[in-house]
Amino acid sequence: MRPLLEARLVNDVFGDPALYVAFVDERRALLFDLGDLSALRPRDLLRLSQVFVTHAHMDHFAGFDQLLRVLLGRKPRLQIFGGPEFAAQVEHKLRAYTWNVVHRYEVELLLEVCELAGDGHARWARFSSRRGFAREEGPTLALAGDVLHEEAAFRVRGRFVDHGIPCLAYALEEKARLRVASERLAALGVTTGAWLRELKHAALRGAADDTPIELRWRDAQGEHAMARTIGELRPLVLDTVHGRRIGFVTDLRYSEANVEQLMQLLTDVDRLYIESVFLDADREHAQRKNHLTARQAGEIAHRLRAQEVVPFHHSPRYEGRAGELLAEVRDAWAGPV
C-alpha cells in the first residue's frame, strides 16, 4: 500500500534543519522548521499548508522571508506553529518591510500563527496582506493533550524539550487507513466502483454495522447491483493498515527530563529524524551548547525503539566526517544503553 506521506530533509546533514513532507496523492505538503529553503522550488513552497517551527534560532527560522516572498500574491492561506512568543517573532519579521502596495494584490495572503504555550493552550494571531500584515488577535484554545493539529488522515503532536530555551519536538502520525483486499473482492464476484469509496469513508467515520451500502458495478456480463451492510462488507473486502509515525527532534540537551518527553511523544516511532551535532568525544562541549552528541542521539533512538533513525544537523567542524557521526549514532541505536 502506498504511503500517505513522503518525508525528506531539505538540506544535507550539515545544512540548516528543514524537513519537507509531501502528500503522495495531493499537491500539498508540510514543513518542519524554516532553515535555508533555497533547495526547494517555488512550486514546492506553494504546496505548503502548515509549517511547524521548533524554535526561532536563525538556522531554524531564517527561511521565513524566502517563503513569504514566494507566497505573496500567489497563495491565500498558511498556518504556522511555534513556541512561546512566536506570534511576536513573526510580527517583527513582517514589520521589517514596507507594505504600502500589498493590499492591492489580487490574491490575499492570510498567515495564521499558532503560538504554543507551556500551559496547554494555543494562542492564535492573524496577519493579512489586505491590512498590511497588521496583527489581529485570534482565539486562545485549550489543546487536546499534545495534539497540535489534526485532520481525518493525520495528526501532528508536539512537546517541549530544553535547549536552554523551550524547543518543540514533533511527531507526525498517519492515522489508520483501509486497504482493499483485492483477492477477497474478486472472490465476492464484484468489481470496484463508487460503492467502495463510500464503504471506506463510512468505515473510517465509524458508521454503524447495519448501515446499508448499495454495490453497483459493471463487468463483461453487464451492469449489476446488490445491497449489503457495512458489517457484512468490512471484513470481506477491507483490511486496516496502521499509519506510519515520523519524529522530528532537533536542538536539545541530553537529560532524563528531555528523554522522558520524547518517550511520551515518540516511543515506537517508525522513522526518527534527530540532531547529532557533535561526536561523543566532544560531549562536554555539546552539553555547554545544549546539543546532542551522535552517541546520545543513538541512545535516544534505542530507548524510543525507533525502527529507523536519520541523524542530521551536524556541526561544520566535522565537514567530511559525516560517516563517523552516522556510525556513532547507529552503534548506540543498535546496542544496549
JOSULWO-V121324 format. One record per residue. RES is the residue in three letters. PHI is phi in degrees with one decimal (* if undefined). PSI is psi as a letter, one per 20 degrees, with the letter a starting at -180 (* if undefined). Layout:
[[RES	PHI	PSI] [RES	PHI	PSI]]
//
This chain:
[[MET	*	p] [ARG	-65.3	q] [PRO	-69.1	q] [LEU	-75.4	h] [LEU	-127.8	q] [GLU	-123.1	p] [ALA	-108.9	q] [ARG	-152.9	q] [LEU	-69.0	p] [VAL	-71.7	h] [ASN	-116.4	r] [ASP	-72.9	r] [VAL	-68.6	i] [PHE	-99.3	i] [GLY	-87.5	a] [ASP	-63.6	q] [PRO	-67.7	p] [ALA	-171.2	p] [LEU	-117.6	o] [TYR	-99.5	p] [VAL	-121.9	o] [ALA	-97.1	q] [PHE	-80.5	p] [VAL	-61.8	g] [ASP	-108.3	j] [GLU	-137.7	q] [ARG	-88.6	m] [ARG	-148.3	q] [ALA	-154.6	r] [LEU	-117.2	q] [LEU	-135.5	p] [PHE	-112.7	o] [ASP	77.8	q] [LEU	-121.5	l] [GLY	-74.7	b] [ASP	-59.2	p] [LEU	-110.1	j] [SER	-64.5	i] [ALA	-78.1	i] [LEU	-93.4	p] [ARG	-77.7	q] [PRO	-52.6	h] [ARG	-66.5	h] [ASP	-66.4	g] [LEU	-68.8	h] [LEU	-69.5	i] [ARG	-82.8	i] [LEU	-68.5	p] [SER	-110.6	h] [GLN	-138.5	q] [VAL	-125.8	p] [PHE	-119.9	o] [VAL	-103.2	p] [THR	-74.8	g] [HIS	-168.5	r] [ALA	-102.1	k] [HIS	-62.2	q] [MET	-56.8	h] [ASP	-73.4	i] [HIS	-113.4	i] [PHE	-139.6	i] [ALA	-66.1	h] [GLY	-73.2	i] [PHE	-56.2	g] [ASP	-63.9	g] [GLN	-64.4	g] [LEU	-61.7	g] [LEU	-59.0	g] [ARG	-61.5	h] [VAL	-71.2	h] [LEU	-76.6	h] [LEU	-56.6	p] [GLY	76.3	j] [ARG	-128.0	h] [LYS	-130.9	p] [PRO	-84.0	h] [ARG	-158.6	q] [LEU	-148.5	p] [GLN	-104.9	p] [ILE	-130.3	p] [PHE	-113.4	q] [GLY	-158.5	a] [GLY	-93.0	b] [PRO	-55.0	p] [GLU	67.8	j] [PHE	-67.2	h] [ALA	-61.1	h] [ALA	-66.6	h] [GLN	-66.6	g] [VAL	-64.9	g] [GLU	-58.8	g] [HIS	-64.0	h] [LYS	-62.6	g] [LEU	-66.2	h] [ARG	-73.8	i] [ALA	-73.3	i] [TYR	-112.1	q] [THR	-95.8	p] [TRP	-117.3	l] [ASN	-77.7	i] [VAL	-122.2	i] [VAL	-64.0	h] [HIS	-66.6	i] [ARG	-86.7	i] [TYR	-60.6	p] [GLU	-62.1	h] [VAL	-98.1	o] [GLU	-74.9	p] [LEU	-104.2	p] [LEU	-112.2	o] [LEU	-98.0	p] [GLU	-106.2	o] [VAL	-108.3	p] [CYS	-107.5	o] [GLU	-102.1	o] [LEU	-91.3	p] [ALA	-102.1	r] [GLY	-76.7	i] [ASP	-97.0	j] [GLY	85.2	j] [HIS	-118.8	q] [ALA	-119.2	p] [ARG	-110.8	p] [TRP	-101.6	q] [ALA	-138.2	q] [ARG	-122.0	q] [PHE	-134.6	o] [SER	-110.1	p] [SER	-65.6	h] [ARG	-64.7	h] [ARG	-117.9	k] [GLY	62.9	k] [PHE	58.9	k] [ALA	-67.2	q] [ARG	-70.8	p] [GLU	-124.0	p] [GLU	-75.1	p] [GLY	-108.6	a] [PRO	-76.0	r] [THR	-108.7	p] [LEU	-123.2	q] [ALA	-78.6	p] [LEU	-78.1	q] [ALA	-88.1	n] [GLY	66.4	c] [ASP	-107.2	j] [VAL	-80.9	p] [LEU	-97.8	h] [HIS	-151.0	p] [GLU	-144.1	p] [GLU	-133.6	a] [ALA	-61.1	h] [ALA	-100.4	i] [PHE	-158.0	r] [ARG	-141.6	q] [VAL	-121.3	p] [ARG	-112.9	q] [GLY	-150.5	q] [ARG	-139.8	q] [PHE	-83.1	p] [VAL	-122.3	r] [ASP	-96.8	p] [HIS	-124.9	k] [GLY	85.5	h] [ILE	-133.0	r] [PRO	-65.3	p] [CYS	-136.9	p] [LEU	-91.0	p] [ALA	-102.6	q] [TYR	-122.3	q] [ALA	-124.0	p] [LEU	-106.7	p] [GLU	-123.4	o] [GLU	-72.9	p] [LYS	-80.9	r] [ALA	-57.7	p] [ARG	-122.2	r] [LEU	-109.3	p] [ARG	-107.5	p] [VAL	-77.0	p] [ALA	-84.6	n] [SER	-61.2	h] [GLU	-68.2	h] [ARG	-75.2	h] [LEU	-63.3	g] [ALA	-63.9	h] [ALA	-65.6	h] [LEU	-73.7	i] [GLY	83.7	k] [VAL	-123.3	r] [THR	-119.1	r] [THR	-68.0	r] [GLY	178.7	a] [ALA	-60.9	h] [TRP	-60.4	h] [LEU	-69.5	g] [ARG	-63.4	g] [GLU	-61.7	g] [LEU	-62.5	g] [LYS	-62.5	g] [HIS	-63.2	g] [ALA	-65.6	g] [ALA	-65.3	h] [LEU	-69.0	h] [ARG	-88.5	j] [GLY	78.8	k] [ALA	-62.3	q] [ALA	-63.0	q] [ASP	-60.4	h] [ASP	-87.4	j] [THR	-64.6	p] [PRO	-79.5	q] [ILE	-127.3	p] [GLU	-93.6	o] [LEU	-89.7	p] [ARG	-128.2	p] [TRP	-152.9	r] [ARG	-127.2	p] [ASP	-142.3	a] [ALA	-63.6	h] [GLN	-88.5	i] [GLY	118.0	b] [GLU	-95.6	q] [HIS	-136.1	q] [ALA	-154.0	q] [MET	-159.0	r] [ALA	-113.2	p] [ARG	-142.1	r] [THR	-95.8	r] [ILE	-58.7	g] [GLY	-61.3	h] [GLU	-77.0	h] [LEU	-81.6	h] [ARG	-54.6	g] [PRO	-69.9	i] [LEU	-80.5	h] [VAL	-124.3	i] [LEU	-123.1	p] [ASP	-118.5	q] [THR	-85.6	p] [VAL	-115.5	p] [HIS	-71.4	p] [GLY	-74.9	q] [ARG	-82.6	q] [ARG	-124.1	p] [ILE	-121.5	p] [GLY	-108.2	q] [PHE	-127.8	o] [VAL	-127.8	o] [THR	-148.1	p] [ASP	70.4	n] [LEU	-158.8	q] [ARG	-89.8	q] [TYR	-83.4	o] [SER	-153.8	q] [GLU	-64.0	h] [ALA	-63.5	g] [ASN	-66.9	g] [VAL	-62.3	h] [GLU	-61.7	g] [GLN	-60.5	g] [LEU	-67.5	h] [MET	-66.1	h] [GLN	-69.5	h] [LEU	-93.4	h] [LEU	-133.5	j] [THR	-58.2	p] [ASP	66.6	k] [VAL	-64.6	q] [ASP	-75.9	g] [ARG	-135.0	p] [LEU	-116.2	o] [TYR	-89.4	o] [ILE	-141.3	p] [GLU	-64.8	q] [SER	-143.2	m] [VAL	-74.8	g] [PHE	-124.8	q] [LEU	-71.4	q] [ASP	-66.6	h] [ALA	-61.4	h] [ASP	-106.2	k] [ARG	-59.9	g] [GLU	-62.9	h] [HIS	-64.9	g] [ALA	-60.4	g] [GLN	-63.3	g] [ARG	-63.5	h] [LYS	-88.1	i] [ASN	60.7	l] [HIS	-126.4	r] [LEU	-92.0	q] [THR	-86.9	r] [ALA	-61.9	g] [ARG	-64.3	g] [GLN	-63.2	h] [ALA	-61.8	g] [GLY	-65.3	h] [GLU	-63.8	g] [ILE	-64.1	g] [ALA	-59.4	h] [HIS	-65.3	g] [ARG	-68.2	h] [LEU	-80.7	i] [ARG	57.6	l] [ALA	-64.5	p] [GLN	-74.7	h] [GLU	-146.1	q] [VAL	-128.2	p] [VAL	-122.7	o] [PRO	-77.1	q] [PHE	-159.1	a] [HIS	63.0	l] [HIS	-77.5	q] [SER	-66.0	q] [PRO	-64.5	i] [ARG	-64.0	i] [TYR	-104.7	k] [GLU	-51.4	p] [GLY	86.0	i] [ARG	-122.8	k] [ALA	-58.2	h] [GLY	-61.4	h] [GLU	-66.5	g] [LEU	-64.9	g] [LEU	-62.7	g] [ALA	-63.8	h] [GLU	-67.2	g] [VAL	-61.2	g] [ARG	-68.7	h] [ASP	-63.0	g] [ALA	-71.7	h] [TRP	-64.6	h] [ALA	-80.7	h] [GLY	-98.8	r] [PRO	-70.0	q] [VAL	-87.6	*]]
//
